Amino acid sequence: MKNILFITTRNPYSGRFSGDVIGSLKIINFLKKKHKVSVVSLGGENLNSKNLLIFKEQNFFLKACYIFFSFLRLQPFQFGLFFSNPMKKYIARNARNYNILFFYHIRSSQYLPKNFKGKTIIEMGDLYSQNYLQTFYNLNIYNPLKYIYLLESFLIKKMEQKIFKNFSKIILFSKDEIKKIPKIFKNKIFNIGLSINFIKKEFSFSNKKTGILFIGNLKYLPNLLAVRDFIKNIFPSLQKKIPNIKFYIIGDIGKFYKFLLPLQNNIIILGKKKKINKYIKNSFCGLANLKIATGVQGKVFTYMSFGLPVICSKKVELNFKDNVLSYKSDSDLIKKIFYLRKNKKLSNKLSKKSMNFIKKFNENKICSKYLDIIDFSKKLS
């Protein structure tokens, strides 16, 4: 039995319908099956229990200061956004009590103690330097965020290289992204995909259905841009032929982000939802129209686990092949939506293929790899 300290910057026990929250809790629960796991996290009130310590997020002024200092140290801006001095000091003082430090996502890597002698694992998920560079290319030249994202992509790239050197094992979701990493680090890199903890078909075809479903955290810019683009450039054309069509949006969203969306009655922002079955039943497709995408999109896994046919961009399609319906342009997306809604044979075919595809990502099968990876004498296949 190993003694593991799990370090994350978003509270895994918050109950948020967010990929990183759900993912971190899955890993923690599986590691606990065979090992002693303590969790240190940012994102909540000061909570103390025997194996759990949640540090309160810093106020706006301190976050601004930390972001500025991150820039001076040529570190990613997000390091400052997710920094807590009390949390860093706690980890530095207590790290020696653990065999393994497990870091969840790149922003948690800033908490790695300088003189830790044990083993270190980090789940990076995706190569976010590529994601931020895509964001730069997709923003208007008059948008100041464009240049912030360009700078951030370089800073994250620098940090990724540092992680490849300093960590014992690194986990990525996508095999395609692993191919981009220098071969010198290949013995450290492991592929563990996203997992799904249930498969229950809720979709049934009806050409009277009018719902299109989008799941995603709208505080994450690629999701926000995808939703805005769909509302502005696609939805009006759909309404001309389907006046009662509805666009359901499920995911975390603040008042500021909601203000950025051009809303109307048929666009329904539902916010965070723990149960989404009824929205699946009322929809004829799940949407993943991201122009900025790296790695594997968790929203597609969610749609597939309910048997809901998926329409997605070419960038998202890469990891799902012919199990989804992809499009090349706005006009092609509109055409594919109309076609899928009316075509029972295609809808049922995609639903069936989704259910078969998702079985390979059973939670027990995927997450068992985390139990293997902490045994440093084993090599994952």
C-alpha positions as CSV (number, residue, x, y, z in Angstrom):
1,M,0.0,0.0,0.0
2,K,1.4,3.4,-1.1
3,N,0.8,6.7,0.8
4,I,-0.4,9.2,-1.9
5,L,-1.0,12.9,-1.8
6,F,-3.4,14.0,-4.5
7,I,-3.1,17.6,-5.5
8,T,-5.7,19.5,-7.5
9,T,-6.8,23.1,-8.0
10,R,-10.5,22.4,-8.3
11,N,-12.5,20.9,-5.4
12,P,-13.3,17.3,-6.5
13,Y,-16.1,17.1,-3.9
14,S,-17.9,20.3,-5.1
15,G,-20.5,18.3,-7.2
16,R,-20.0,20.5,-10.2
17,F,-20.9,19.0,-13.6
18,S,-17.4,19.7,-15.0
19,G,-14.9,17.4,-16.6
20,D,-12.0,18.1,-14.4
21,V,-14.1,17.8,-11.2
22,I,-15.7,14.5,-12.2
23,G,-12.4,13.2,-13.5
24,S,-10.4,14.0,-10.4
25,L,-13.0,12.4,-8.1
26,K,-12.9,9.2,-10.2
27,I,-9.2,8.9,-9.9
28,I,-9.2,9.5,-6.1
29,N,-11.9,6.9,-5.5
30,F,-10.1,4.3,-7.6
31,L,-6.7,4.9,-5.9
32,K,-8.4,4.5,-2.5
33,K,-9.3,0.9,-3.4
34,K,-5.7,-0.2,-2.8
35,H,-3.8,2.8,-1.3
36,K,-4.0,5.4,1.3
37,V,-4.9,8.7,-0.4
38,S,-5.0,12.2,1.0
39,V,-6.4,15.1,-1.0
40,V,-5.2,18.8,-1.0
41,S,-7.3,21.1,-3.2
42,L,-8.0,24.7,-4.0
43,G,-11.6,25.8,-4.3
44,G,-13.8,26.0,-1.3
45,E,-14.1,26.9,2.3
46,N,-11.4,25.8,4.7
47,L,-12.4,22.3,5.3
48,N,-10.4,19.9,7.5
49,S,-10.8,16.1,7.8
50,K,-8.3,13.3,8.3
51,N,-7.4,12.9,4.6
52,L,-8.9,16.0,3.0
53,L,-7.8,19.6,3.1
54,I,-9.6,22.2,0.9
55,F,-8.0,25.7,0.8
56,K,-10.2,28.7,0.1
57,E,-9.6,30.6,-3.2
58,Q,-7.9,33.9,-3.0
59,N,-9.8,37.2,-3.4
60,F,-9.7,39.2,-6.7
61,F,-6.9,41.5,-5.6
62,L,-4.6,38.6,-4.6
63,K,-5.4,36.7,-7.8
64,A,-4.4,39.8,-9.8
65,C,-1.1,40.1,-7.9
66,Y,-0.3,36.4,-8.4
67,I,-1.1,36.6,-12.1
68,F,1.3,39.6,-12.4
69,F,4.0,37.7,-10.5
70,S,3.5,34.6,-12.6
71,F,4.1,36.8,-15.7
72,L,7.3,38.2,-14.2
73,R,8.6,34.7,-13.5
74,L,7.6,33.7,-17.1
75,Q,5.0,31.2,-15.8
76,P,1.5,30.7,-17.3
77,F,-1.1,33.3,-16.2
78,Q,-3.3,30.4,-15.0
79,F,-0.6,29.6,-12.3
80,G,-1.4,32.9,-10.7
81,L,-5.1,32.3,-11.0
82,F,-4.9,29.0,-9.2
83,F,-2.2,29.9,-6.7
84,S,-2.6,29.7,-2.9
85,N,0.4,30.5,-0.7
86,P,-1.0,28.6,2.3
87,M,-1.6,25.5,0.1
88,K,1.9,25.7,-1.3
89,K,3.4,25.9,2.2
90,Y,1.3,23.0,3.4
91,I,2.4,20.8,0.6
92,A,6.1,21.7,1.0
93,R,5.9,20.9,4.8
94,N,4.1,17.6,4.4
95,A,5.2,16.1,1.1
96,R,7.9,14.0,2.8
97,N,5.2,12.0,4.5
98,Y,4.1,10.5,1.2
99,N,5.6,8.0,-1.3
100,I,3.9,9.5,-4.3
101,L,2.6,13.0,-5.2
102,F,-0.2,12.9,-7.8
103,F,-0.8,16.2,-9.6
104,Y,-4.0,16.8,-11.5
105,H,-3.6,19.1,-14.5
106,I,-0.8,21.4,-15.5
107,R,-1.7,24.3,-13.2
108,S,-1.2,22.0,-10.1
109,S,2.5,21.4,-11.1
110,Q,3.4,24.7,-9.5
111,Y,3.0,23.0,-6.1
112,L,5.8,20.5,-6.7
113,P,8.2,20.9,-3.7
114,K,11.8,21.5,-4.7
115,N,13.4,18.8,-2.7
116,F,10.8,16.0,-2.8
117,K,12.6,12.6,-3.1
118,G,9.6,10.4,-3.9
119,K,7.8,9.6,-7.1
120,T,5.7,12.2,-9.0
121,I,2.8,11.6,-11.3
122,I,0.9,14.3,-13.2
123,E,-2.2,13.9,-15.3
124,M,-1.9,16.7,-17.9
125,G,-5.0,15.6,-19.8
126,D,-4.3,17.6,-23.0
127,L,-1.4,19.6,-24.4
128,Y,-2.9,23.0,-23.6
129,S,-0.2,25.0,-25.4
130,Q,-1.8,23.7,-28.6
131,N,-5.2,24.6,-27.3
132,Y,-4.2,28.2,-26.5
133,L,-2.5,28.6,-29.8
134,Q,-5.7,27.6,-31.6
135,T,-7.6,30.1,-29.5
136,F,-5.2,32.8,-30.6
137,Y,-5.9,32.0,-34.3
138,N,-9.6,32.0,-33.8
139,L,-10.0,35.4,-32.0
140,N,-10.5,38.7,-33.8
141,I,-7.3,40.8,-34.2
142,Y,-9.0,43.6,-32.2
143,N,-9.7,41.4,-29.3
144,P,-7.0,41.9,-26.6
145,L,-7.5,38.4,-25.4
146,K,-6.0,37.2,-28.7
147,Y,-2.5,38.3,-27.7
148,I,-2.9,37.1,-24.1
149,Y,-3.6,33.7,-25.4
150,L,-0.6,33.8,-27.8
151,L,1.7,34.7,-24.9
152,E,0.0,32.1,-22.6
153,S,0.6,29.4,-25.3
154,F,4.3,30.0,-25.2
155,L,4.4,30.1,-21.4
156,I,2.5,26.8,-21.2
157,K,4.7,25.2,-23.9
158,K,7.7,26.1,-21.7
159,M,6.0,24.6,-18.7
160,E,5.1,21.4,-20.5
161,Q,8.8,20.9,-21.4
162,K,9.7,21.4,-17.7
163,I,7.1,18.9,-16.7
164,F,8.4,16.3,-19.1
165,K,11.8,16.7,-17.5
166,N,10.8,16.9,-13.8
167,F,8.0,14.4,-13.3
168,S,8.4,10.6,-13.0
169,K,5.2,9.8,-15.0
170,I,3.0,11.9,-17.2
171,I,-0.5,11.0,-18.3
172,L,-2.3,12.3,-21.5
173,F,-5.8,11.4,-22.9
174,S,-5.0,11.3,-26.6
175,K,-2.6,9.0,-28.4
176,D,-2.3,11.5,-31.2
177,E,-1.0,14.1,-28.7
178,I,1.6,11.7,-27.3
179,K,3.0,11.4,-30.8
180,K,3.9,15.1,-30.7
181,I,6.1,14.7,-27.6
182,P,9.9,14.4,-28.1
183,K,11.0,10.7,-28.1
184,I,13.5,11.3,-25.3
185,F,10.5,11.4,-22.9
186,K,8.5,8.6,-24.3
187,N,9.2,6.2,-21.4
188,K,7.6,8.7,-19.1
189,I,4.4,9.3,-21.1
190,F,1.3,7.2,-20.6
191,N,-2.1,7.2,-22.3
192,I,-5.1,6.8,-20.1
193,G,-8.3,7.9,-21.9
194,L,-11.5,9.5,-20.5
195,S,-13.9,7.0,-18.9
196,I,-17.7,6.8,-18.5
197,N,-19.3,5.3,-15.4
198,F,-22.7,4.4,-16.9
199,I,-24.2,3.5,-20.3
200,K,-28.0,3.9,-20.5
201,K,-29.8,4.5,-23.8
202,E,-32.2,7.4,-23.4
203,F,-32.4,8.4,-27.0
204,S,-35.2,7.3,-29.2
205,F,-35.8,8.6,-32.7
206,S,-38.8,10.9,-33.5
207,N,-38.8,13.4,-36.4
208,K,-40.9,15.7,-34.2
209,K,-38.1,16.3,-31.7
210,T,-36.8,19.9,-31.8
211,G,-33.9,19.9,-29.3
212,I,-30.2,20.3,-29.9
213,L,-28.0,19.8,-26.8
214,F,-24.7,21.4,-25.9
215,I,-22.8,20.3,-22.7
216,G,-19.8,22.3,-21.5
217,N,-18.4,24.8,-19.1
218,L,-19.1,28.2,-20.6
219,K,-16.4,29.8,-18.5
220,Y,-14.0,27.9,-20.8
221,L,-13.5,30.1,-23.9
222,P,-13.6,27.4,-26.6
223,N,-17.0,26.3,-25.4
224,L,-18.3,29.9,-25.1
225,L,-17.1,30.7,-28.7
226,A,-18.7,27.5,-30.0
227,V,-22.0,28.4,-28.4
228,R,-21.9,32.1,-29.6
229,D,-21.0,31.0,-33.1
230,F,-23.9,28.5,-33.3
231,I,-26.4,31.0,-32.0
232,K,-25.2,33.7,-34.3
233,N,-24.5,31.8,-37.6
234,I,-26.4,28.6,-37.5
235,F,-29.5,28.9,-35.3
236,P,-31.3,31.6,-37.4
237,S,-31.2,29.3,-40.5
238,L,-32.5,26.4,-38.5
239,Q,-35.4,28.5,-37.1
240,K,-36.6,29.3,-40.6
241,K,-37.5,25.6,-41.3
242,I,-38.1,24.5,-37.7
243,P,-39.7,27.5,-35.9
244,N,-40.0,25.7,-32.6
245,I,-36.4,24.4,-32.5
246,K,-34.7,24.6,-29.1
247,F,-31.0,24.9,-28.2
248,Y,-30.3,23.5,-24.7
249,I,-27.0,24.5,-23.0
250,I,-25.9,22.6,-19.9
251,G,-22.8,23.8,-18.0
252,D,-21.4,26.2,-15.5
253,I,-21.9,29.9,-16.6
254,G,-21.5,33.2,-14.7
255,K,-23.6,36.3,-15.2
256,F,-20.8,38.0,-17.2
257,Y,-20.5,35.0,-19.7
258,K,-24.3,34.9,-20.0
259,F,-24.3,38.6,-21.0
260,L,-21.9,37.7,-23.9
261,L,-24.5,35.4,-25.5
262,P,-27.3,36.8,-27.7
263,L,-30.3,35.1,-26.1
264,Q,-33.9,34.4,-27.1
265,N,-36.7,32.2,-26.0
266,N,-35.7,29.1,-27.9
267,I,-32.1,29.3,-26.5
268,I,-32.3,27.7,-23.0
269,I,-29.3,28.1,-20.7
270,L,-29.9,25.5,-18.0
271,G,-26.7,26.0,-16.0
272,K,-25.3,23.1,-14.0
273,K,-27.4,19.9,-13.9
274,K,-26.7,16.7,-12.1
275,K,-29.4,14.8,-14.1
276,I,-29.7,15.4,-17.8
277,N,-31.9,12.5,-18.9
278,K,-34.9,14.5,-19.9
279,Y,-32.9,16.8,-22.0
280,I,-31.4,13.8,-23.8
281,K,-34.9,12.5,-24.5
282,N,-36.1,15.8,-25.9
283,S,-33.1,16.2,-28.2
284,F,-32.3,14.7,-31.6
285,C,-28.5,15.3,-31.4
286,G,-25.7,16.4,-29.2
287,L,-23.4,19.2,-30.5
288,A,-19.6,19.5,-30.3
289,N,-19.0,22.3,-32.8
290,L,-15.7,23.5,-31.3
291,K,-13.2,25.2,-33.6
292,I,-10.6,25.1,-30.8
293,A,-10.1,21.5,-29.7
294,T,-7.2,19.3,-28.5
295,G,-7.3,15.9,-27.0
296,V,-10.6,14.1,-26.4
297,Q,-13.8,16.0,-25.8
298,G,-15.7,14.7,-22.7
299,K,-19.0,16.1,-23.9
300,V,-19.0,13.6,-26.8
301,F,-18.5,10.8,-24.3
302,T,-21.5,12.0,-22.3
303,Y,-23.8,12.2,-25.4
304,M,-22.6,8.7,-26.5
305,S,-23.3,7.2,-23.1
306,F,-27.0,8.0,-23.6
307,G,-27.0,6.9,-27.2
308,L,-27.6,10.4,-28.4
309,P,-26.3,10.9,-32.0
310,V,-23.4,13.4,-32.2
311,I,-22.6,16.2,-34.7
312,C,-19.2,17.6,-34.3
313,S,-16.4,19.6,-36.0
314,K,-13.6,18.0,-37.9
315,K,-11.2,18.8,-35.0
316,V,-13.4,17.0,-32.5
317,E,-14.1,14.1,-34.9
318,L,-10.4,13.0,-34.9
319,N,-10.8,10.8,-31.8
320,F,-14.2,9.4,-32.7
321,K,-13.9,8.6,-36.4
322,D,-17.2,7.4,-38.1
323,N,-19.0,7.0,-34.8
324,V,-20.1,10.7,-35.1
325,L,-21.4,12.9,-37.9
326,S,-18.9,15.7,-38.8
327,Y,-19.2,18.7,-41.0
328,K,-16.8,20.9,-43.1
329,S,-18.5,24.4,-43.0
330,D,-21.4,26.3,-41.5
331,S,-23.6,25.4,-44.5
332,D,-22.7,21.8,-44.2
333,L,-23.5,21.8,-40.4
334,I,-27.0,23.2,-41.2
335,K,-27.5,20.6,-43.9
336,K,-26.3,17.8,-41.6
337,I,-28.6,18.9,-38.7
338,F,-31.7,18.9,-41.0
339,Y,-30.7,15.6,-42.5
340,L,-30.1,13.9,-39.1
341,R,-33.4,15.1,-37.7
342,K,-35.4,13.5,-40.5
343,N,-33.4,10.4,-41.1
344,K,-34.5,7.6,-38.7
345,K,-32.0,5.1,-40.2
346,L,-29.0,7.4,-39.8
347,S,-30.0,8.5,-36.3
348,N,-30.5,4.9,-35.0
349,K,-27.2,3.8,-36.7
350,L,-25.2,6.6,-35.0
351,S,-27.0,5.9,-31.7
352,K,-26.1,2.2,-31.9
353,K,-22.5,2.9,-32.9
354,S,-22.1,5.4,-30.1
355,M,-23.2,2.8,-27.5
356,N,-20.8,0.2,-28.9
357,F,-17.9,2.7,-29.1
358,I,-18.4,3.9,-25.5
359,K,-18.2,0.4,-24.0
360,K,-14.5,0.5,-24.6
361,F,-14.2,3.3,-22.1
362,N,-15.9,1.6,-19.2
363,E,-14.8,3.3,-15.9
364,N,-13.6,0.1,-14.2
365,K,-11.5,-0.8,-17.2
366,I,-10.0,2.7,-17.8
367,C,-9.5,3.7,-14.1
368,S,-7.8,0.4,-13.2
369,K,-4.8,1.8,-15.2
370,Y,-4.4,4.4,-12.5
371,L,-3.8,1.5,-10.0
372,D,-1.2,0.1,-12.3
373,I,0.6,3.4,-13.0
374,I,1.5,4.0,-9.3
375,D,3.3,0.7,-9.3
376,F,6.6,1.9,-10.8
377,S,7.7,-1.6,-11.6
378,K,4.9,-2.0,-14.1
379,K,4.7,-0.7,-17.7
380,L,1.3,0.2,-19.1
381,S,0.4,-1.3,-22.4
